[in-house]
């Protein structure tokens, strides 16, 4: 398998890595609760788990 004959410089590696950028998460407002949340993720509001505006699970009472 071929290997590089000489080491690549740090500048050359840095040029390649300039395209990797962190992006901010997309925020949405839930239609049922009106709360802000990350898109395509379930979120908890008042002890209930919501996804796509519907209740998926509720917190069980402690006995």
PDB file of N, CA, C and O in Angstrom:
ATOM      1  N   UNK A   1       0.842  -1.171   0.000  1.00  0.00           N
ATOM      2  CA  UNK A   1       0.000   0.000   0.000  1.00  0.00           C
ATOM      3  C   UNK A   1       0.894   1.243   0.000  1.00  0.00           C
ATOM      4  O   UNK A   1       1.823   1.321   0.803  1.00  0.00           O
ATOM      5  N   UNK A   2       0.638   2.207  -0.873  1.00  0.00           N
ATOM      6  CA  UNK A   2       1.506   3.391  -0.950  1.00  0.00           C
ATOM      7  C   UNK A   2       1.375   4.295   0.270  1.00  0.00           C
ATOM      8  O   UNK A   2       0.288   4.482   0.816  1.00  0.00           O
ATOM      9  N   UNK A   3       2.494   4.841   0.676  1.00  0.00           N
ATOM     10  CA  UNK A   3       2.560   5.774   1.794  1.00  0.00           C
ATOM     11  C   UNK A   3       3.275   7.038   1.351  1.00  0.00           C
ATOM     12  O   UNK A   3       4.084   6.993   0.424  1.00  0.00           O
ATOM     13  N   UNK A   4       2.994   8.175   1.998  1.00  0.00           N
ATOM     14  CA  UNK A   4       3.686   9.407   1.617  1.00  0.00           C
ATOM     15  C   UNK A   4       5.182   9.315   1.918  1.00  0.00           C
ATOM     16  O   UNK A   4       5.591   8.771   2.944  1.00  0.00           O
ATOM     17  N   UNK A   5       5.981   9.854   1.013  1.00  0.00           N
ATOM     18  CA  UNK A   5       7.433   9.806   1.186  1.00  0.00           C
ATOM     19  C   UNK A   5       7.890  10.788   2.251  1.00  0.00           C
ATOM     20  O   UNK A   5       8.804  10.505   3.026  1.00  0.00           O
ATOM     21  N   UNK A   6       7.231  11.964   2.278  1.00  0.00           N
ATOM     22  CA  UNK A   6       7.585  12.981   3.271  1.00  0.00           C
ATOM     23  C   UNK A   6       6.348  13.391   4.057  1.00  0.00           C
ATOM     24  O   UNK A   6       5.214  13.200   3.617  1.00  0.00           O
ATOM     25  N   UNK A   7       6.597  13.955   5.224  1.00  0.00           N
ATOM     26  CA  UNK A   7       5.523  14.413   6.104  1.00  0.00           C
ATOM     27  C   UNK A   7       4.852  15.658   5.521  1.00  0.00           C
ATOM     28  O   UNK A   7       5.529  16.533   4.980  1.00  0.00           O
ATOM     29  N   UNK A   8       3.517  15.738   5.631  1.00  0.00           N
ATOM     30  CA  UNK A   8       2.806  16.953   5.209  1.00  0.00           C
ATOM     31  C   UNK A   8       3.010  18.035   6.260  1.00  0.00           C
ATOM     32  O   UNK A   8       3.083  17.738   7.453  1.00  0.00           O
ATOM     33  N   UNK A   9       3.102  19.278   5.826  1.00  0.00           N
ATOM     34  CA  UNK A   9       3.286  20.390   6.759  1.00  0.00           C
ATOM     35  C   UNK A   9       2.012  20.643   7.563  1.00  0.00           C
ATOM     36  O   UNK A   9       0.924  20.226   7.166  1.00  0.00           O
ATOM     37  N   UNK A  10       2.159  21.337   8.709  1.00  0.00           N
ATOM     38  CA  UNK A  10       0.994  21.676   9.538  1.00  0.00           C
ATOM     39  C   UNK A  10       0.066  22.625   8.793  1.00  0.00           C
ATOM     40  O   UNK A  10      -1.155  22.542   8.931  1.00  0.00           O
ATOM     41  N   UNK A  11       0.634  23.514   8.014  1.00  0.00           N
ATOM     42  CA  UNK A  11      -0.180  24.470   7.257  1.00  0.00           C
ATOM     43  C   UNK A  11      -1.061  23.737   6.239  1.00  0.00           C
ATOM     44  O   UNK A  11      -2.216  24.104   6.026  1.00  0.00           O
ATOM     45  N   UNK A  12      -0.506  22.711   5.623  1.00  0.00           N
ATOM     46  CA  UNK A  12      -1.271  21.962   4.632  1.00  0.00           C
ATOM     47  C   UNK A  12      -2.456  21.239   5.291  1.00  0.00           C
ATOM     48  O   UNK A  12      -3.549  21.188   4.726  1.00  0.00           O
ATOM     49  N   UNK A  13      -2.230  20.683   6.486  1.00  0.00           N
ATOM     50  CA  UNK A  13      -3.309  20.021   7.214  1.00  0.00           C
ATOM     51  C   UNK A  13      -4.363  21.032   7.648  1.00  0.00           C
ATOM     52  O   UNK A  13      -5.560  20.754   7.575  1.00  0.00           O
ATOM     53  N   UNK A  14      -3.919  22.209   8.101  1.00  0.00           N
ATOM     54  CA  UNK A  14      -4.842  23.244   8.564  1.00  0.00           C
ATOM     55  C   UNK A  14      -5.718  23.749   7.419  1.00  0.00           C
ATOM     56  O   UNK A  14      -6.895  24.044   7.629  1.00  0.00           O
ATOM     57  N   UNK A  15      -5.166  23.852   6.222  1.00  0.00           N
ATOM     58  CA  UNK A  15      -5.952  24.282   5.066  1.00  0.00           C
ATOM     59  C   UNK A  15      -7.092  23.295   4.794  1.00  0.00           C
ATOM     60  O   UNK A  15      -8.201  23.705   4.452  1.00  0.00           O
ATOM     61  N   UNK A  16      -6.819  22.015   4.944  1.00  0.00           N
ATOM     62  CA  UNK A  16      -7.827  21.001   4.705  1.00  0.00           C
ATOM     63  C   UNK A  16      -8.923  21.064   5.772  1.00  0.00           C
ATOM     64  O   UNK A  16     -10.095  20.828   5.479  1.00  0.00           O
ATOM     65  N   UNK A  17      -8.536  21.384   7.015  1.00  0.00           N
ATOM     66  CA  UNK A  17      -9.480  21.375   8.125  1.00  0.00           C
ATOM     67  C   UNK A  17     -10.309  22.659   8.233  1.00  0.00           C
ATOM     68  O   UNK A  17     -11.208  22.728   9.072  1.00  0.00           O
ATOM     69  N   UNK A  18     -10.039  23.666   7.420  1.00  0.00           N
ATOM     70  CA  UNK A  18     -10.789  24.918   7.528  1.00  0.00           C
ATOM     71  C   UNK A  18     -12.258  24.750   7.163  1.00  0.00           C
ATOM     72  O   UNK A  18     -13.080  25.593   7.523  1.00  0.00           O
ATOM     73  N   UNK A  19     -12.598  23.690   6.464  1.00  0.00           N
ATOM     74  CA  UNK A  19     -13.975  23.495   6.030  1.00  0.00           C
ATOM     75  C   UNK A  19     -14.848  22.860   7.102  1.00  0.00           C
ATOM     76  O   UNK A  19     -16.073  22.851   6.978  1.00  0.00           O
ATOM     77  N   UNK A  20     -14.220  22.318   8.174  1.00  0.00           N
ATOM     78  CA  UNK A  20     -14.985  21.711   9.260  1.00  0.00           C
ATOM     79  C   UNK A  20     -15.418  22.808  10.211  1.00  0.00           C
ATOM     80  O   UNK A  20     -14.585  23.395  10.902  1.00  0.00           O
ATOM     81  N   UNK A  21     -16.719  23.094  10.254  1.00  0.00           N
ATOM     82  CA  UNK A  21     -17.229  24.165  11.097  1.00  0.00           C
ATOM     83  C   UNK A  21     -18.356  23.639  11.970  1.00  0.00           C
ATOM     84  O   UNK A  21     -19.135  22.782  11.554  1.00  0.00           O
ATOM     85  N   UNK A  22     -18.431  24.157  13.170  1.00  0.00           N
ATOM     86  CA  UNK A  22     -19.540  23.807  14.060  1.00  0.00           C
ATOM     87  C   UNK A  22     -20.746  24.650  13.669  1.00  0.00           C
ATOM     88  O   UNK A  22     -20.630  25.853  13.437  1.00  0.00           O
ATOM     89  N   UNK A  23     -21.887  24.014  13.601  1.00  0.00           N
ATOM     90  CA  UNK A  23     -23.117  24.723  13.250  1.00  0.00           C
ATOM     91  C   UNK A  23     -24.029  24.799  14.466  1.00  0.00           C
ATOM     92  O   UNK A  23     -24.062  23.882  15.286  1.00  0.00           O
ATOM     93  N   UNK A  24     -24.751  25.873  14.575  1.00  0.00           N
ATOM     94  CA  UNK A  24     -25.710  26.020  15.673  1.00  0.00           C
ATOM     95  C   UNK A  24     -26.909  25.114  15.420  1.00  0.00           C
ATOM     96  O   UNK A  24     -27.336  24.933  14.280  1.00  0.00           O
ATOM     97  N   UNK A  25     -27.438  24.554  16.484  1.00  0.00           N
ATOM     98  CA  UNK A  25     -28.595  23.670  16.364  1.00  0.00           C
ATOM     99  C   UNK A  25     -29.826  24.470  15.936  1.00  0.00           C
ATOM    100  O   UNK A  25     -30.001  25.616  16.350  1.00  0.00           O
ATOM    101  N   UNK A  26     -30.674  23.866  15.110  1.00  0.00           N
ATOM    102  CA  UNK A  26     -31.896  24.518  14.649  1.00  0.00           C
ATOM    103  C   UNK A  26     -32.953  24.427  15.749  1.00  0.00           C
ATOM    104  O   UNK A  26     -33.230  23.348  16.272  1.00  0.00           O
ATOM    105  N   UNK A  27     -33.536  25.575  16.090  1.00  0.00           N
ATOM    106  CA  UNK A  27     -34.510  25.659  17.171  1.00  0.00           C
ATOM    107  C   UNK A  27     -35.912  25.813  16.576  1.00  0.00           C
ATOM    108  O   UNK A  27     -36.107  26.529  15.593  1.00  0.00           O
ATOM    109  N   UNK A  28     -36.882  25.129  17.187  1.00  0.00           N
ATOM    110  CA  UNK A  28     -38.287  25.231  16.774  1.00  0.00           C
ATOM    111  C   UNK A  28     -39.155  25.549  17.978  1.00  0.00           C
ATOM    112  O   UNK A  28     -38.738  25.390  19.125  1.00  0.00           O
ATOM    113  N   UNK A  29     -40.357  25.996  17.701  1.00  0.00           N
ATOM    114  CA  UNK A  29     -41.350  26.232  18.752  1.00  0.00           C
ATOM    115  C   UNK A  29     -42.385  25.119  18.660  1.00  0.00           C
ATOM    116  O   UNK A  29     -42.966  24.884  17.601  1.00  0.00           O
ATOM    117  N   UNK A  30     -42.611  24.433  19.783  1.00  0.00           N
ATOM    118  CA  UNK A  30     -43.572  23.336  19.815  1.00  0.00           C
ATOM    119  C   UNK A  30     -44.986  23.889  19.703  1.00  0.00           C
ATOM    120  O   UNK A  30     -45.339  24.854  20.382  1.00  0.00           O
ATOM    121  N   UNK A  31     -45.789  23.277  18.847  1.00  0.00           N
ATOM    122  CA  UNK A  31     -47.155  23.763  18.623  1.00  0.00           C
ATOM    123  C   UNK A  31     -48.067  23.485  19.819  1.00  0.00           C
ATOM    124  O   UNK A  31     -49.006  24.243  20.062  1.00  0.00           O
ATOM    125  N   UNK A  32     -47.807  22.420  20.561  1.00  0.00           N
ATOM    126  CA  UNK A  32     -48.666  22.062  21.690  1.00  0.00           C
ATOM    127  C   UNK A  32     -48.345  22.883  22.936  1.00  0.00           C
ATOM    128  O   UNK A  32     -49.257  23.358  23.612  1.00  0.00           O
ATOM    129  N   UNK A  33     -47.057  23.057  23.247  1.00  0.00           N
ATOM    130  CA  UNK A  33     -46.672  23.723  24.500  1.00  0.00           C
ATOM    131  C   UNK A  33     -46.183  25.148  24.298  1.00  0.00           C
ATOM    132  O   UNK A  33     -46.207  25.948  25.233  1.00  0.00           O
ATOM    133  N   UNK A  34     -45.741  25.472  23.093  1.00  0.00           N
ATOM    134  CA  UNK A  34     -45.210  26.807  22.830  1.00  0.00           C
ATOM    135  C   UNK A  34     -43.773  26.983  23.293  1.00  0.00           C
ATOM    136  O   UNK A  34     -43.260  28.102  23.291  1.00  0.00           O
ATOM    137  N   UNK A  35     -43.113  25.897  23.690  1.00  0.00           N
ATOM    138  CA  UNK A  35     -41.731  25.972  24.169  1.00  0.00           C
ATOM    139  C   UNK A  35     -40.755  25.809  23.018  1.00  0.00           C
ATOM    140  O   UNK A  35     -41.059  25.185  22.002  1.00  0.00           O
ATOM    141  N   UNK A  36     -39.564  26.388  23.203  1.00  0.00           N
ATOM    142  CA  UNK A  36     -38.497  26.248  22.218  1.00  0.00           C
ATOM    143  C   UNK A  36     -37.772  24.934  22.483  1.00  0.00           C
ATOM    144  O   UNK A  36     -37.555  24.554  23.634  1.00  0.00           O
ATOM    145  N   UNK A  37     -37.394  24.230  21.386  1.00  0.00           N
ATOM    146  CA  UNK A  37     -36.661  22.973  21.518  1.00  0.00           C
ATOM    147  C   UNK A  37     -35.848  22.732  20.261  1.00  0.00           C
ATOM    148  O   UNK A  37     -36.063  23.378  19.235  1.00  0.00           O
ATOM    149  N   UNK A  38     -34.909  21.793  20.347  1.00  0.00           N
ATOM    150  CA  UNK A  38     -34.094  21.424  19.194  1.00  0.00           C
ATOM    151  C   UNK A  38     -34.950  20.593  18.252  1.00  0.00           C
ATOM    152  O   UNK A  38     -35.682  19.703  18.686  1.00  0.00           O
ATOM    153  N   UNK A  39     -34.855  20.889  16.955  1.00  0.00           N
ATOM    154  CA  UNK A  39     -35.686  20.188  15.963  1.00  0.00           C
ATOM    155  C   UNK A  39     -35.372  18.694  15.932  1.00  0.00           C
ATOM    156  O   UNK A  39     -34.237  18.277  16.160  1.00  0.00           O
ATOM    157  N   UNK A  40     -36.393  17.906  15.648  1.00  0.00           N
ATOM    158  CA  UNK A  40     -36.294  16.454  15.486  1.00  0.00           C
ATOM    159  C   UNK A  40     -35.777  15.762  16.740  1.00  0.00           C
ATOM    160  O   UNK A  40     -35.125  14.721  16.656  1.00  0.00           O
ATOM    161  N   UNK A  41     -36.069  16.341  17.905  1.00  0.00           N
ATOM    162  CA  UNK A  41     -35.696  15.735  19.187  1.00  0.00           C
ATOM    163  C   UNK A  41     -36.891  15.837  20.129  1.00  0.00           C
ATOM    164  O   UNK A  41     -37.598  16.845  20.139  1.00  0.00           O
ATOM    165  N   UNK A  42     -37.108  14.804  20.909  1.00  0.00           N
ATOM    166  CA  UNK A  42     -38.157  14.841  21.920  1.00  0.00           C
ATOM    167  C   UNK A  42     -37.706  15.777  23.038  1.00  0.00           C
ATOM    168  O   UNK A  42     -36.510  15.891  23.304  1.00  0.00           O
ATOM    169  N   UNK A  43     -38.658  16.450  23.696  1.00  0.00           N
ATOM    170  CA  UNK A  43     -38.309  17.352  24.785  1.00  0.00           C
ATOM    171  C   UNK A  43     -39.329  17.214  25.920  1.00  0.00           C
ATOM    172  O   UNK A  43     -40.487  16.860  25.697  1.00  0.00           O
ATOM    173  N   UNK A  44     -38.867  17.503  27.146  1.00  0.00           N
ATOM    174  CA  UNK A  44     -39.701  17.379  28.332  1.00  0.00           C
ATOM    175  C   UNK A  44     -40.299  18.730  28.678  1.00  0.00           C
ATOM    176  O   UNK A  44     -39.597  19.741  28.695  1.00  0.00           O
ATOM    177  N   UNK A  45     -41.600  18.749  28.956  1.00  0.00           N
ATOM    178  CA  UNK A  45     -42.295  19.954  29.378  1.00  0.00           C
ATOM    179  C   UNK A  45     -43.330  19.559  30.426  1.00  0.00           C
ATOM    180  O   UNK A  45     -44.226  18.762  30.149  1.00  0.00           O
ATOM    181  N   UNK A  46     -43.205  20.118  31.629  1.00  0.00           N
ATOM    182  CA  UNK A  46     -44.128  19.856  32.737  1.00  0.00           C
ATOM    183  C   UNK A  46     -44.268  18.361  33.033  1.00  0.00           C
ATOM    184  O   UNK A  46     -45.372  17.880  33.289  1.00  0.00           O
ATOM    185  N   UNK A  47     -43.160  17.630  32.999  1.00  0.00           N
ATOM    186  CA  UNK A  47     -43.171  16.214  33.333  1.00  0.00           C
ATOM    187  C   UNK A  47     -43.667  15.295  32.223  1.00  0.00           C
ATOM    188  O   UNK A  47     -43.830  14.096  32.450  1.00  0.00           O
ATOM    189  N   UNK A  48     -43.909  15.830  31.033  1.00  0.00           N
ATOM    190  CA  UNK A  48     -44.369  15.018  29.910  1.00  0.00           C
ATOM    191  C   UNK A  48     -43.345  15.104  28.788  1.00  0.00           C
ATOM    192  O   UNK A  48     -42.712  16.139  28.583  1.00  0.00           O
ATOM    193  N   UNK A  49     -43.193  13.999  28.067  1.00  0.00           N
ATOM    194  CA  UNK A  49     -42.263  13.937  26.955  1.00  0.00           C
ATOM    195  C   UNK A  49     -43.034  14.183  25.664  1.00  0.00           C
ATOM    196  O   UNK A  49     -43.965  13.442  25.348  1.00  0.00           O
ATOM    197  N   UNK A  50     -42.652  15.223  24.911  1.00  0.00           N
ATOM    198  CA  UNK A  50     -43.325  15.596  23.671  1.00  0.00           C
ATOM    199  C   UNK A  50     -42.431  15.313  22.471  1.00  0.00           C
ATOM    200  O   UNK A  50     -41.213  15.482  22.532  1.00  0.00           O
ATOM    201  N   UNK A  51     -43.059  14.878  21.377  1.00  0.00           N
ATOM    202  CA  UNK A  51     -42.375  14.732  20.098  1.00  0.00           C
ATOM    203  C   UNK A  51     -43.386  15.006  19.003  1.00  0.00           C
ATOM    204  O   UNK A  51     -44.456  14.397  18.975  1.00  0.00           O
ATOM    205  N   UNK A  52     -43.056  15.911  18.108  1.00  0.00           N
ATOM    206  CA  UNK A  52     -43.943  16.338  17.014  1.00  0.00           C
ATOM    207  C   UNK A  52     -45.286  16.841  17.530  1.00  0.00           C
ATOM    208  O   UNK A  52     -46.321  16.606  16.906  1.00  0.00           O
ATOM    209  N   UNK A  53     -45.272  17.538  18.677  1.00  0.00           N
ATOM    210  CA  UNK A  53     -46.469  18.141  19.226  1.00  0.00           C
ATOM    211  C   UNK A  53     -47.397  17.191  19.948  1.00  0.00           C
ATOM    212  O   UNK A  53     -48.484  17.591  20.365  1.00  0.00           O
ATOM    213  N   UNK A  54     -46.995  15.942  20.107  1.00  0.00           N
ATOM    214  CA  UNK A  54     -47.843  14.965  20.789  1.00  0.00           C
ATOM    215  C   UNK A  54     -47.126  14.412  22.013  1.00  0.00           C
ATOM    216  O   UNK A  54     -45.899  14.326  22.037  1.00  0.00           O
ATOM    217  N   UNK A  55     -47.901  14.038  23.032  1.00  0.00           N
ATOM    218  CA  UNK A  55     -47.338  13.454  24.245  1.00  0.00           C
ATOM    219  C   UNK A  55     -46.937  12.020  23.934  1.00  0.00           C
ATOM    220  O   UNK A  55     -47.754  11.213  23.491  1.00  0.00           O
ATOM    221  N   UNK A  56     -45.660  11.717  24.172  1.00  0.00           N
ATOM    222  CA  UNK A  56     -45.144  10.376  23.925  1.00  0.00           C
ATOM    223  C   UNK A  56     -45.138   9.568  25.211  1.00  0.00           C
ATOM    224  O   UNK A  56     -45.467   8.382  25.204  1.00  0.00           O
ATOM    225  N   UNK A  57     -44.763  10.207  26.320  1.00  0.00           N
ATOM    226  CA  UNK A  57     -44.719   9.514  27.608  1.00  0.00           C
ATOM    227  C   UNK A  57     -44.977  10.512  28.718  1.00  0.00           C
ATOM    228  O   UNK A  57     -44.676  11.699  28.590  1.00  0.00           O
ATOM    229  N   UNK A  58     -45.540  10.015  29.808  1.00  0.00           N
ATOM    230  CA  UNK A  58     -45.785  10.849  30.981  1.00  0.00           C
ATOM    231  C   UNK A  58     -44.991  10.286  32.143  1.00  0.00           C
ATOM    232  O   UNK A  58     -44.733   9.084  32.217  1.00  0.00           O
ATOM    233  N   UNK A  59     -44.608  11.170  33.045  1.00  0.00           N
ATOM    234  CA  UNK A  59     -43.846  10.757  34.217  1.00  0.00           C
ATOM    235  C   UNK A  59     -44.781  10.013  35.167  1.00  0.00           C
ATOM    236  O   UNK A  59     -45.860  10.502  35.504  1.00  0.00           O
ATOM    237  N   UNK A  60     -44.351   8.816  35.598  1.00  0.00           N
ATOM    238  CA  UNK A  60     -45.170   8.017  36.511  1.00  0.00           C
ATOM    239  C   UNK A  60     -45.089   8.593  37.910  1.00  0.00           C
ATOM    240  O   UNK A  60     -44.025   9.055  38.322  1.00  0.00           O
ATOM    241  N   UNK A  61     -46.205   8.576  38.661  1.00  0.00           N
ATOM    242  CA  UNK A  61     -46.165   9.093  40.038  1.00  0.00           C
ATOM    243  C   UNK A  61     -45.312   8.207  40.934  1.00  0.00           C
ATOM    244  O   UNK A  61     -45.274   6.988  40.761  1.00  0.00           O
ATOM    245  N   UNK A  62     -44.622   8.827  41.901  1.00  0.00           N
ATOM    246  CA  UNK A  62     -43.774   8.096  42.837  1.00  0.00           C
ATOM    247  C   UNK A  62     -44.646   7.571  43.972  1.00  0.00           C
ATOM    248  O   UNK A  62     -45.438   8.316  44.548  1.00  0.00           O
ATOM    249  N   UNK A  63     -44.498   6.289  44.290  1.00  0.00           N
ATOM    250  CA  UNK A  63     -45.317   5.688  45.353  1.00  0.00           C
ATOM    251  C   UNK A  63     -44.503   5.449  46.581  1.00  0.00           C
ATOM    252  O   UNK A  63     -45.023   4.950  47.579  1.00  0.00           O
TER     253      UNK A  63
END
